[in-house]
């Protein structure tokens, strides 16, 4: 079973306009509401690929009820914890002909006792062989050490930890030897204090993260594809398929979910990275998270390209 934790989920409201004008009334050409958050996105993709998953996180208020309706529409297994007196945040994504603008809402205030009960329940249900994905931003009311605290609680149980976060939270997790981390090239560069733009630079950076404690390091490089430095030192790389990128939201989440799904389905790093690339690219080429058919069609295309 693959569990995902999203401490700060959101309703994503995406709109598109032809020409956006600051300080004026703009009318949307398209609009869509989805249940968002890094772990949520990953559980949706995993579920679409037929891999058992449960999405865990916090919701609240009328927006929390809307969030659940949206998530259930995705047929994604979930167990969300309700926080009294709080609202699930709303994130606005505005696409125009010239750029993409985001306004992310404020996260909920999660009481200490609610957080403690959540962590106790999470750690009590995980078993050897399970995978736990710790992903996304941490609400201001929650200690920055929360992901590291969860990892310490699970030490020695045999649970594989995959982390997709950034900044100090990621650095602290690396020291605890997570099974997998997935920074993009910008996040990797921020940790190492230098620019990362090529696959060679990404492999060099991934090796440094391994020396810091990470086992497997998957780095997404946008148009340059992705690289994987496995725990045994083997290197895998994948180019980015040709296509028109219309959506950056959830592409990295889809890649990580696809990679982990590939490990579950094939047990092979090479094919797992290929499925991750297929999932990430398919989402980038779609208006929302990629469908199962879109991902598998892209996977077949990538397989043919290397034959």
VENVEN-V204125 format. One line per field, one symbol per residue. ss: DSSP state (A for helix, B for strand, O for the rest). A space follows every 10 residues. Layout:
# VENVEN-V204125
ss: ???
This chain:
# VENVEN-V204125
ss: OBBBBBOOOB BBBBBBOOOO OOOOOOOOOB BBBBBBOAAA AAAAAAAAOO OOBBBBBBBO AAAAAAAAAA AAAOOOOBBB BBOOOOOOBB BBBBBOOOOB BBBOOOOOOO OAAAAAAAAA AAAAAOOOOO BBBBBOOOOO OOOOOAAAAA AAAAOOOOOB BBBBOOAAAA AAAAOOOOOB BOOBAAAAAA AAOOOOOOAA AAAAAAAAAA AAOOOBBBBB OAAAOBBBBO OOOOBBBBOO OOOOOOOOOO AAAAAAAAAA AAAAAAOOAA AAAAAAAAAA AAAAOOOOOO OAAAAAAAAA AAAAAAO
